[in-house]
């Protein structure tokens, strides 16, 4: 198959062709490798590729598997693959030894996915842009001068560019949804506990963290959730599927839903005029397809990034501490970036009481959100407050790094996502519109806890109307 044929097919299509015998898994992974070789020198989305093992695995693929032969890229943090190092995009981890497969990796293998390589991420996945010192910046396929978002920026850019139809992402404060919005793909954070995060941890970031994927089509995300969702041994939030099959549910009858539409940031501030214009357009679109829309606002407790930063910072500190114990030394100043160094210092100066106080903030915010939105089936917000910023404008490193300034820029750009990590609700970025400058604009929909099927169903309906899976960026040719 040629590249144009490969890039025109989503994961569900590719697996169907393998099942019927029309295509082989080896042909498909060969096309994926070719796509990466052609496109990655421009956008730097993929940091590691294991072509030999991928081709060998594809040759042994069971064509009856749910996603047989689908090439798949894994974010270089969050999960472990038994033959690959996990570097967290940090120089301090550049020689890290592989660990045995994480539970979700085991499920991906069982589904027939061909694990091909790793995607770029900011160091320790701690930023809304993807510009690590170790691997260099990932560029947005739609405009090489702006960010693809973060922290799953490499995954979003790889999917948007056509390297793979679907890729792993993780999300502790918007790290799936923000890059999905920046790169014009679909990205969903599932309900807390629906996908496994073990076995190395029972939970990450006080339960704010989720594993999932980014994809060009909603049905690919539904199919992926079918093969990964469900409790794992020892999980503190054991959640089972809300329907037998998320993919099958996409063809269920339409429902009339009541949707709270929140156009302003949690602190009450406005978003960029073009973002608000598209948000109003989405409200009209929802009405046209039969839903009730009601303008609403966040409760004050939803603006708590300052308190909640303790949770992602504690994860950075834990990873660094584990590595120090493993190799017998702390990181040198040139081995971790300024934002990570700040997080490590902040955690060292914090106490257990500080952590418990922050957990109390989570609880109060969740209660306030439940009270404010209990009568609604869904909540719609923008994903970001502005279009993707230029490369280098947020990045958390440099001799003059200032955390307060970084936080103002980062959370000012993406103030809408973290609250749904706090509440544990499923939330997705839908690339419904394109800006006047040709950049994707994502709108966020959040559902009730453990009603991921309902969120996927309306996302699929909107996809059919908007036709976003037919849009593709025009990527400059690879320099000779």
C-alpha positions in Angstrom: 0.0 0.0 0.0 1.2 3.5 -0.7 1.3 6.3 1.8 -1.8 8.1 0.6 -3.8 4.8 1.0 -2.4 4.2 4.4 -3.1 7.7 5.7 -6.7 7.6 4.4 -7.6 4.7 6.7 -8.3 4.9 10.5 -7.4 2.2 12.9 -10.8 0.4 12.6 -10.5 0.3 8.8 -6.9 -1.0 9.0 -7.9 -3.8 11.4 -10.9 -4.7 9.1 -8.5 -5.0 6.2 -6.2 -7.3 8.1 -9.1 -9.4 9.3 -10.3 -9.9 5.7 -6.9 -10.6 4.4 -6.9 -7.6 2.0 -3.9 -6.1 3.8 -1.2 -7.7 6.0 0.0 -6.2 9.3 3.5 -6.2 7.8 2.4 -4.0 4.9 0.7 -1.6 7.3 3.6 -1.2 9.6 5.9 -0.8 6.6 3.8 2.2 5.5 3.8 3.6 9.0 7.6 3.4 9.1 7.8 5.1 5.8 5.5 7.9 7.0 7.7 8.5 10.0 10.8 8.5 8.0 9.4 11.1 5.7 7.6 13.4 8.2 9.5 13.1 11.5 12.6 15.1 10.3 10.2 18.1 10.0 8.0 17.9 13.1 10.1 15.7 15.5 7.1 13.9 17.0 8.8 10.5 17.3 11.9 10.1 19.5 12.4 6.4 19.2 11.5 3.8 16.6 11.9 0.0 16.9 11.3 -1.0 13.3 12.8 -4.5 13.5 10.7 -5.6 16.5 7.6 -4.0 15.0 8.0 -5.8 11.7 8.6 -9.1 13.6 5.5 -8.5 15.8 3.5 -7.7 12.7 4.5 -10.9 11.0 3.2 -12.9 14.1 0.0 -10.8 14.3 -3.3 -12.7 14.9 -5.6 -11.3 12.3 -8.6 -12.0 14.5 -7.5 -9.6 17.2 -9.7 -6.5 17.7 -7.1 -4.0 16.4 -4.9 -6.4 14.4 -1.9 -4.8 12.7 -2.7 -1.2 13.7 0.6 0.7 14.2 0.8 2.4 17.5 3.2 4.9 19.2 3.6 5.2 23.0 4.3 8.5 24.9 7.8 8.4 26.5 6.4 8.7 30.0 3.6 7.2 32.2 3.8 3.6 31.0 6.6 1.0 30.5 7.4 -1.2 27.5 9.5 -4.2 28.4 12.1 -3.8 25.7 12.3 0.0 25.6 13.7 2.6 28.0 11.4 5.2 29.5 13.3 8.5 29.6 10.5 11.0 30.5 12.3 13.2 28.0 14.8 13.9 30.7 18.6 13.8 30.3 18.7 12.3 33.9 16.9 9.2 32.5 18.7 8.9 29.2 20.3 5.5 30.3 17.3 4.2 32.2 16.8 0.4 32.0 13.5 -0.9 30.6 10.9 -2.3 32.9 8.3 -5.0 32.3 5.1 -4.0 30.4 2.6 -1.8 32.2 -0.9 -3.3 32.4 -2.3 -1.1 29.7 0.6 -2.1 27.4 -0.3 -5.7 28.0 -3.9 -4.9 26.9 -2.6 -3.1 23.8 -0.5 -6.1 22.8 -3.4 -8.5 23.3 -5.6 -6.3 21.0 -3.2 -6.8 18.2 -1.6 -3.4 18.0 1.9 -3.2 16.6 4.0 -1.2 19.0 6.3 0.9 16.8 8.1 3.5 18.9 7.8 6.4 21.3 6.6 10.0 21.0 8.0 13.2 22.4 6.8 14.9 25.6 8.0 17.8 27.7 10.3 16.7 30.6 8.2 14.6 33.0 5.1 15.6 31.0 4.9 18.8 33.1 4.0 21.5 30.4 1.3 22.5 28.0 4.0 22.7 25.2 6.4 20.0 24.0 9.9 21.5 24.0 12.2 19.3 26.0 15.9 20.0 26.1 16.7 16.2 25.7 14.8 15.5 22.5 14.2 19.1 21.2 10.8 20.6 20.3 8.0 19.0 18.5 6.4 21.3 15.9 2.7 21.6 15.0 1.9 20.0 11.6 -0.6 22.8 10.9 1.9 25.5 11.4 5.6 24.8 12.2 5.9 28.1 14.1 3.4 27.3 16.9 3.2 24.6 19.6 1.4 21.3 19.1 0.5 21.6 22.8 1.5 19.3 25.6 2.2 17.1 27.3 1.1 14.6 24.7 2.4 16.9 21.9 4.4 14.2 20.1 1.4 11.9 20.0 -1.0 14.6 18.7 1.5 15.7 16.0 2.1 12.1 14.9 -1.6 11.4 14.6 -2.4 14.8 12.9 0.4 14.3 10.4 -0.7 10.8 9.4 2.2 8.8 10.8 -0.2 6.6 12.8 -4.0 6.7 13.1 -3.9 6.6 16.9 -1.3 7.1 19.6 -1.0 6.9 23.4 -1.5 10.0 25.5 -1.7 10.6 29.2 -3.5 13.4 31.1 -3.1 14.9 34.6 -4.3 18.4 33.8 -5.2 18.5 30.1 -2.2 16.7 28.5 -4.4 14.8 26.1 -7.0 17.5 25.4 -4.7 20.5 24.9 -2.5 18.9 22.2 -5.6 17.4 20.6 -7.1 20.9 20.3 -3.8 22.4 19.0 -3.3 19.6 16.3 -6.9 19.1 15.2 -7.4 15.5 16.4 -9.8 13.9 18.9 -8.5 13.4 22.4 -10.4 12.0 25.4 -9.5 11.7 29.0 -11.7 8.8 30.3 -13.4 8.6 33.7 -11.1 8.2 36.7 -10.1 4.6 37.1 -11.6 3.3 33.8 -8.2 2.6 32.2 -5.4 1.0 34.2 -2.3 3.0 35.4 -0.5 0.1 37.2 1.1 -2.1 38.2 3.9 0.2 39.3 1.5 2.7 40.9 -2.0 2.3 42.2 -2.8 5.9 41.3 -0.9 8.9 40.0 -1.3 12.5 41.2 -3.9 11.8 43.8 -6.1 10.2 41.1 -6.0 13.1 38.7 -4.0 11.1 36.1 -5.5 9.0 33.2 -4.0 7.0 30.4 -5.7 6.9 27.0 -5.2 7.8 23.3 -5.5 10.5 20.7 -7.0 9.6 17.3 -8.3 11.1 14.1 -11.7 9.5 14.4 -14.0 9.1 17.4 -14.6 5.5 16.6 -10.9 4.7 16.9 -10.9 6.1 20.5 -14.0 4.1 21.2 -12.4 0.9 19.8 -9.3 1.5 21.9 -11.3 2.0 25.0 -13.0 -1.3 24.4 -9.7 -3.1 24.6 -8.3 -1.2 27.6 -11.1 -0.3 29.9 -11.8 -2.2 33.1 -10.4 -2.6 36.6 -6.9 -4.0 37.3 -5.8 -5.8 40.5 -5.4 -3.4 43.4 -6.9 -0.3 41.7 -8.2 2.2 44.2 -10.9 3.4 41.8 -12.1 0.1 40.1 -14.4 1.2 37.3 -16.0 -1.1 34.7 -17.3 -0.3 31.3 -20.5 1.6 31.2 -21.7 -0.3 28.1 -20.6 -3.7 26.7 -18.9 -2.0 23.7 -18.1 1.7 23.3 -17.6 1.2 19.5 -21.1 -0.4 19.1 -22.7 2.4 21.2 -21.7 5.0 18.6 -24.6 3.7 16.4 -27.1 3.8 19.3 -30.2 6.1 18.9 -29.7 9.8 19.5 -30.5 11.3 22.9 -31.7 14.8 23.6 -29.2 16.1 26.1 -29.1 19.1 28.4 -25.7 20.8 28.0 -24.2 23.5 30.2 -22.2 25.9 28.1 -19.4 27.7 29.9 -17.6 30.3 27.7 -15.5 32.0 30.4 -12.5 30.8 32.3 -12.9 29.4 35.8 -11.7 32.8 37.2 -14.4 34.6 35.1 -12.1 36.1 32.5 -12.9 36.1 28.8 -11.2 34.0 26.1 -9.8 35.2 22.8 -12.6 36.7 20.6 -12.1 34.0 17.9 -12.3 31.2 20.4 -15.5 32.7 21.9 -17.0 33.1 18.3 -16.4 29.4 17.6 -17.8 28.5 21.0 -21.0 30.3 20.2 -21.0 28.5 16.8 -20.8 25.2 18.7 -23.8 26.1 20.8 -25.8 26.7 17.7 -24.6 23.4 16.2 -25.7 21.5 19.3 -29.1 23.1 19.1 -29.4 22.2 15.4 -28.8 18.5 16.2 -31.5 18.5 18.8 -29.9 19.3 22.2 -30.8 21.8 24.8 -28.1 24.4 25.6 -27.9 26.6 28.6 -25.3 29.2 29.3 -23.6 28.6 32.7 -20.5 29.5 34.6 -17.9 27.7 36.8 -18.1 27.9 40.6 -15.2 29.8 42.1 -13.7 26.6 43.4 -12.9 25.5 39.9 -10.0 27.9 39.7 -7.5 26.0 41.8 -4.4 25.4 39.7 -2.1 26.9 42.3 -3.2 24.4 44.9 -3.4 21.5 42.6 0.1 21.9 41.2 1.3 20.1 44.3 0.1 16.8 42.8 2.0 16.9 39.5 5.0 18.3 41.2 5.0 15.4 43.7 5.1 13.0 40.7 8.2 14.7 39.3 9.9 14.5 42.7 9.0 10.8 43.1 10.4 9.9 39.7 13.6 11.8 40.4 13.9 10.2 43.9 13.4 6.7 42.4 16.1 7.4 39.8 18.5 8.8 42.4 18.1 5.6 44.5 18.7 3.5 41.4 21.9 5.1 40.3 23.2 6.4 43.6 23.2 10.1 42.9 20.9 13.2 42.6 20.6 14.9 39.2 23.2 17.4 38.2 21.9 20.9 37.4 22.3 20.3 33.7 20.3 17.0 33.8 16.9 18.4 34.6 15.1 21.5 33.4 14.3 24.6 35.4 10.6 23.7 35.8 11.4 20.3 37.1 14.1 21.7 39.5 11.5 24.1 40.8 9.0 21.2 41.4 11.6 19.2 43.2 12.5 22.1 45.4 8.9 22.9 46.1 8.1 19.4 47.2 11.1 19.3 49.5 9.8 22.4 51.2 6.3 21.1 51.5 4.8 18.9 54.2 2.2 16.1 54.5 -0.1 18.7 55.9 0.3 20.8 52.7 -0.6 17.7 50.7 -3.7 17.0 52.7 -4.8 20.6 52.5 -4.5 20.4 48.7 -6.6 17.2 48.8 -9.2 19.1 50.7 -9.2 21.7 47.9 -9.8 18.9 45.4 -12.8 17.7 47.4 -14.3 21.1 47.8 -13.9 21.8 44.0 -15.5 18.4 43.2 -18.5 19.2 45.5 -18.9 22.7 44.0 -18.8 21.3 40.4 -21.4 18.6 41.3 -23.7 21.1 42.8 -23.3 23.5 39.9 -23.8 21.0 37.1 -25.8 18.2 38.6 -28.9 18.9 36.4 -26.9 18.8 33.2 -25.9 15.8 31.1 -22.8 17.4 29.6 -20.7 20.5 30.1 -19.1 22.3 27.1 -16.2 24.7 27.4 -13.3 25.8 25.1 -10.2 23.7 25.5 -7.8 26.6 25.4 -8.3 30.3 25.9 -6.4 31.2 22.8 -4.9 29.8 19.6 -1.7 27.8 19.9 1.1 30.1 21.0 4.4 30.4 19.2 7.1 28.0 20.0 9.3 29.1 22.9 6.7 31.4 24.5 5.7 29.1 27.4 8.6 26.7 27.8 9.6 25.9 31.3 13.4 26.2 31.1 16.2 28.7 30.8 18.5 30.6 33.1 15.8 33.3 33.7 13.0 30.8 34.4 10.4 32.2 36.7 7.7 29.9 38.0 5.0 32.5 38.5 5.5 33.8 35.0 5.5 30.3 33.6 2.3 29.4 35.4 0.6 32.6 34.3 1.4 31.8 30.7 0.7 28.1 30.8 -2.6 28.2 32.8 -3.6 31.4 31.0 -3.4 29.4 27.7 -5.2 26.2 29.1 -7.4 27.1 32.0 -10.3 24.8 31.2 -9.0 21.2 31.4 -7.6 20.5 34.9 -10.9 20.8 36.7 -12.2 17.7 35.0 -9.1 15.8 36.3 -10.1 17.0 39.7 -13.7 15.8 39.4 -12.7 12.5 37.6 -15.2 13.2 34.8 -14.6 12.0 31.3 -13.7 15.0 29.0 -12.8 15.2 25.4 -11.4 17.8 22.9 -13.3 17.9 19.6 -11.6 19.7 16.7 -14.8 21.3 15.5 -13.5 24.4 13.8 -10.5 26.0 12.1 -9.4 29.6 12.8 -9.0 32.3 10.2 -5.3 31.6 10.2 -5.9 27.9 9.5 -5.2 26.5 13.0 -7.5 24.0 14.6 -9.8 25.1 17.4 -10.9 22.5 19.9 -14.1 22.5 22.0 -14.3 20.5 25.2 -17.2 18.3 26.3 -17.3 16.7 29.7 -19.8 14.1 30.8 -20.9 12.6 34.1 -18.5 10.1 35.9 -18.6 6.7 34.3 -20.8 7.8 31.3 -18.0 7.7 28.8 -20.3 6.1 26.3 -22.6 9.1 26.2 -19.6 11.5 25.7 -18.3 9.3 22.8 -21.7 9.1 21.2 -22.3 12.9 21.0 -18.7 13.4 19.9 -19.3 10.9 17.0 -22.5 12.7 16.1 -20.6 16.1 16.0 -17.8 14.5 14.0 -20.3 13.5 11.3 -21.5 17.0 11.0 -18.2 18.8 11.2 -16.2 16.3 9.1 -12.9 17.0 11.0 -11.4 13.6 10.1 -11.2 14.7 6.5 -9.0 17.7 7.3 -5.2 17.2 7.0 -2.4 19.6 7.4 0.0 20.3 4.5 3.4 19.6 5.9 6.5 21.1 4.2 8.7 18.7 2.3 11.6 17.2 4.1 14.8 19.3 3.4 17.2 17.7 1.0 
